[in-house]
Structures are given as C-alpha cells and as structure tokens.
C-alpha cells in the first residue's frame, strides 16, 4: 500500500517538473509576441480566451461551486493566479529581460512559505531564514545588474516580484479548496474569473487590439502554445499536483523555471548573462532550494 502511494506521489512530482519546464519557455514566447507588436494585456486576453473555450468544451456540467465561500475562493484564485499575476508578469516582460523575469518569479516558493506562516501558522525552520536571505541577496544582484550594468528599468523586476507574491497566494488558495472539486472545474473557473477581471481592467485601461497581427505565423503559433499548452493543460496538471503534493512542495519546482528560460532566451532572444547575474542566479536557486529542504 505504501509503495503504491509513493509511486502515485512521484507521478505528480514528474508532472509538476514537466509543467514548470514548459512554463520556463513561456517567458520567451511572450517576449516574442511583445516584440511582434502585441501588448501585454492583449496577449493575456487571447491566452485566457483560448484556454477557457477549450476547457468549456470538456468541462461544462458544473458552473457554480457548492458554497458561496468556495465561489469566492475561486474568484480570488482567478485574480491571483490569473489576471493580476499575468498583468504584472507580461508588463514586466515588456520592460526587462525574459531571463530576469524567470529568475525573480522563482522566489514564489519563499513567499509561499512566509504566507503559510502568516495565515496557517506553519513553523519556519532556521534553514528557511538562511535560504530566504541567500535568495534575497540573489534578487538584489539580478535587479542591480539589470538597472546598473544593463541600464534596464528596475520597474520590470519589481513587477515580477509582485507577480511572484500573487502566485504564492494562488497556491495557498488552492490549498484552501482542497480536493472538493475536480481539477477541470477549478482550472476553468480560474480562467473564467481571470477573463472577467481582465475585461473590468480593460474598461479602465482600454487597449487597441492589433487584429492584423494574428495572421502572422509567429503570432498565432505562440498564442496557441500559450493558450492551449501552457495555460489549459499546464494549469490542469499544476492544480492536480498542488492537491496531491501540497502548495509548498509543488511550488518548490518553480526554481527550474529560470534554467529553462536562460537556455531558450539565449537561443531565441540572444540575451546574455553577466557574471553578476550568474551569481545572482546561483543565489536565488540555491536559497530557494535550501529553504524548501
């Protein structure tokens, strides 16, 4: 029985790793779309609309949660893990390097640990403190390298840290929902409330949709990848992994993100790393790893 359970758990570890590896390429994909002329909010709208339509085709039996409390949690998950997270992240990608965004996003596990302490009174061990301190030093190196060495606006880096906090909140909300609903239902609701809140955002901050750009293969292929693979499929897998492994253990795999992004950004965007950013990379990944262990 224990062996079967262990094998079952390891299956979700593998799924979480594959999901994070795919998400590591989305920073480059989004950056390509921004360089092609699409706005951050425009990319987000197409991505969420594609994901929601696909999910609606396979999950349409239940539309409302069993209680208004759960419905409220689903709405918050759509805000934190959907619109607010991606507005911050996509805007950051238009300002700073894709590699910077992926590096700073992997601080989300640190925020998850401290928010778990704040809301659920989970104990913080000494390694969490030292690991967080090392990761924070790495964050400082990455931000200073971008602003002082590469002359990049540090606003993009700070927006990325805000996105990491939203993602940590999203993981904790999923923990609150537990296993009361199917992964398909929860994922579909995340994108529904993400779309609704995004439409509300567009009422206050309207944007022009560059429809002719959708005819370009580089645009529609990247949008299909972001909407169907990176959003619909990966969110389903991630939500299932969080329910089985827990928020903190699953969030631990986010530190794989920058490794994938560093390779793909160097290959497709010709982004280079300085010695300072490399040291910052090591500090962030090493600090998060220490804290999670």
C-alpha positions in Angstrom: 0.0 0.0 0.0 2.8 2.4 1.0 4.7 1.5 -2.2 1.7 2.2 -4.4 1.1 5.5 -2.7 4.8 6.5 -3.1 4.6 5.7 -6.8 1.4 7.7 -7.2 3.1 10.7 -5.5 6.2 10.5 -7.6 4.0 10.6 -10.7 2.7 14.1 -9.6 6.3 15.2 -8.9 7.2 14.4 -12.5 4.1 16.2 -13.8 5.0 19.3 -11.8 8.6 19.3 -13.2 7.3 19.0 -16.8 4.8 21.8 -16.2 7.4 24.1 -14.8 9.8 23.3 -17.7 7.0 24.3 -20.2 6.3 27.4 -18.2 10.0 28.3 -18.4 9.6 28.7 -22.2 6.5 30.9 -21.9 8.6 33.9 -20.9 10.4 33.8 -24.2 7.2 33.1 -26.1 5.5 36.1 -24.5 8.6 38.3 -25.2 8.5 37.3 -28.9 4.8 38.3 -29.0 5.6 41.6 -27.4 8.4 42.2 -29.9 5.9 41.4 -32.7 3.7 44.3 -31.6 1.1 42.8 -29.2 0.5 44.5 -25.9 0.9 42.5 -22.6 -2.9 42.7 -21.9 -3.7 41.7 -25.5 -1.6 38.6 -25.1 -3.2 37.8 -21.8 -6.8 38.2 -23.3 -6.1 35.8 -26.2 -4.3 33.3 -23.9 -7.1 33.2 -21.4 -9.9 33.1 -24.0 -8.3 30.2 -25.8 -7.8 28.3 -22.5 -11.3 28.9 -21.3 -13.0 27.9 -24.6 -11.0 24.6 -24.7 -11.8 23.9 -21.0 -15.5 24.6 -21.6 -15.7 22.0 -24.3 -14.6 19.3 -21.9 -15.9 20.6 -18.6 -19.5 22.0 -18.7 -21.5 20.1 -16.1 -21.0 22.4 -13.1 -20.8 26.2 -13.3 -21.2 27.2 -9.6 -19.3 26.0 -6.6 -21.2 24.2 -3.8 -21.0 27.2 -1.5 -20.5 31.0 -1.9 -17.4 30.7 0.2 -15.8 28.3 -2.3 -17.1 30.5 -5.2 -15.3 33.5 -3.5 -12.1 31.4 -3.2 -12.3 30.5 -6.9 -12.8 34.2 -7.8 -9.7 35.0 -5.8 -7.8 32.3 -7.5 -8.7 33.8 -10.9 -7.4 37.1 -9.7 -4.2 36.0 -8.0 -3.3 33.1 -10.4 -4.8 34.7 -13.4 -5.3 38.3 -14.4 -3.2 40.1 -11.7 -0.3 37.6 -11.9 -0.1 37.8 -15.7 -0.7 41.5 -16.0 2.3 42.1 -13.7 4.4 39.4 -15.4 3.6 40.4 -19.0 4.1 44.1 -18.3 7.5 43.2 -16.7 8.5 41.2 -19.9 7.9 44.4 -21.9 10.4 46.3 -19.7 13.1 43.9 -18.5 14.8 40.7 -19.8 12.9 37.4 -20.0 15.7 35.8 -18.0 15.3 38.4 -15.2 11.5 37.7 -15.0 12.0 33.9 -14.8 14.7 34.3 -12.2 12.6 36.6 -9.9 9.4 34.6 -10.4 11.1 31.6 -8.7 11.1 33.5 -5.4 7.4 32.5 -5.3 8.2 29.4 -3.0 9.8 31.8 -0.5 6.7 33.9 -0.4 4.5 30.8 -0.2 6.4 29.7 2.9 6.1 33.1 4.7 2.4 33.5 3.7 1.8 29.9 5.0 3.4 31.1 8.3 1.2 34.2 8.3 -2.2 32.5 7.5 -1.7 28.9 8.7 0.9 29.4 11.5 3.2 26.8 9.8 6.5 26.6 11.5 9.5 28.3 9.8 12.8 26.4 10.3 16.3 28.0 10.5 17.1 26.9 7.0 14.1 28.8 5.7 15.6 32.0 7.2 19.1 31.5 5.8 17.7 30.2 2.4 15.5 33.2 2.1 18.4 35.6 3.0 20.5 34.0 0.3 17.7 34.2 -2.3 17.1 37.8 -1.4 20.8 38.6 -2.0 20.4 36.9 -5.4 17.4 39.1 -6.1 19.4 42.2 -5.3 22.1 41.1 -7.7 19.7 40.5 -10.5 17.9 43.8 -10.1 21.1 45.8 -9.7 22.7 44.0 -12.7 19.7 45.0 -14.8 19.5 48.6 -13.7 23.2 49.5 -13.3 25.0 47.2 -15.7 22.5 46.7 -18.5 20.7 50.0 -17.9 17.2 48.3 -17.7 14.3 49.9 -15.9 14.1 48.2 -12.5 10.3 48.6 -12.5 10.1 45.4 -14.6 12.0 43.5 -11.9 9.7 44.9 -9.1 6.6 44.0 -11.1 7.9 40.4 -11.3 8.3 40.2 -7.6 4.7 41.4 -7.2 3.7 38.6 -9.7 5.6 36.1 -7.5 3.5 37.2 -4.5 0.3 36.7 -6.4 1.4 33.2 -7.4 2.1 32.3 -3.8 -1.3 33.5 -2.8 -2.8 31.4 -5.7 -1.1 28.3 -4.4 -2.5 28.9 -0.9 -6.0 29.4 -2.2 -5.8 26.1 -4.0 -4.8 24.6 -0.7 -7.9 26.1 0.9 -10.1 24.5 -1.8 -8.5 21.1 -1.1 -9.9 18.2 -3.2 -13.5 19.3 -3.1 -13.7 20.0 -6.8 -12.3 18.4 -9.9 -9.1 19.8 -11.5 -11.0 20.7 -14.7 -13.6 22.6 -12.8 -11.1 24.6 -10.7 -8.9 25.4 -13.7 -11.9 26.5 -15.8 -13.1 28.8 -13.0 -9.6 30.3 -12.7 -9.6 31.3 -16.4 -13.3 32.5 -16.2 -12.6 34.9 -13.3 -9.3 35.8 -14.9 -11.2 36.8 -18.1 -13.9 38.7 -16.2 -11.4 40.7 -14.1 -9.4 41.4 -17.3 -12.5 42.8 -19.0 -13.0 45.0 -16.0 -9.4 46.1 -16.2 -9.9 47.0 -19.9 -12.8 49.3 -19.0 -10.4 51.5 -17.1 -7.3 50.9 -19.2 -8.5 50.3 -22.8 -6.1 48.9 -25.4 -6.2 48.6 -29.2 -6.3 45.1 -30.4 -4.0 44.7 -33.4 -6.0 42.1 -35.2 -4.0 42.0 -38.4 -1.0 40.7 -36.4 -3.0 37.5 -35.8 -2.4 36.4 -39.4 1.4 36.1 -38.8 2.5 32.5 -38.0 4.9 33.7 -35.3 2.0 35.3 -33.6 -0.8 32.7 -33.8 1.5 29.8 -33.2 2.9 31.4 -30.0 -0.7 32.3 -28.9 -1.9 28.7 -29.4 1.1 27.4 -27.4 0.4 29.9 -24.6 -3.4 29.4 -24.5 -3.7 25.6 -25.0 -0.5 24.0 -23.8 0.9 26.5 -21.2 -2.4 27.6 -19.9 -5.2 25.0 -20.2 -3.1 21.8 -20.0 -0.4 23.1 -17.6 -2.9 24.7 -15.2 -4.8 21.4 -15.0 -1.7 19.4 -14.2 -0.4 22.1 -11.7 -3.7 22.2 -9.8 -3.8 18.4 -9.6 -0.2 18.4 -8.3 -0.9 21.0 -5.7 -3.9 18.9 -4.4 -1.7 15.8 -4.0 1.7 17.3 -3.0 0.6 20.5 -1.2 1.3 24.1 -2.1 4.8 24.5 -0.7 6.2 21.2 -2.1 4.8 21.9 -5.6 5.9 25.5 -5.6 9.5 24.2 -4.9 9.8 23.2 -8.6 9.5 26.7 -9.8 13.2 27.1 -9.3 13.6 25.0 -12.6 11.9 27.9 -14.4 15.0 30.1 -14.9 17.2 27.3 -16.0 14.9 26.6 -19.0 14.4 30.3 -19.7 18.1 31.0 -19.7 18.6 28.5 -22.4 15.6 29.5 -24.5 16.2 33.2 -24.2 19.8 32.8 -25.2 18.7 30.8 -28.2 15.7 32.8 -29.4 16.3 36.3 -27.9 20.1 36.5 -27.9 20.0 37.5 -24.2 23.4 37.3 -22.4 24.2 36.8 -18.8 26.9 38.8 -16.9 29.0 37.4 -14.1 26.8 39.3 -11.6 23.6 37.9 -12.9 25.0 34.4 -13.0 26.0 34.8 -9.3 22.5 36.1 -8.6 21.0 33.1 -10.4 23.0 30.7 -8.2 22.0 32.6 -5.0 18.3 32.6 -5.9 18.1 28.9 -6.9 20.3 27.8 -4.1 18.5 29.9 -1.5 15.1 28.6 -2.6 16.3 25.1 -2.6 17.8 25.4 0.9 14.6 27.0 2.3 12.4 24.3 0.7 14.5 21.4 2.1 
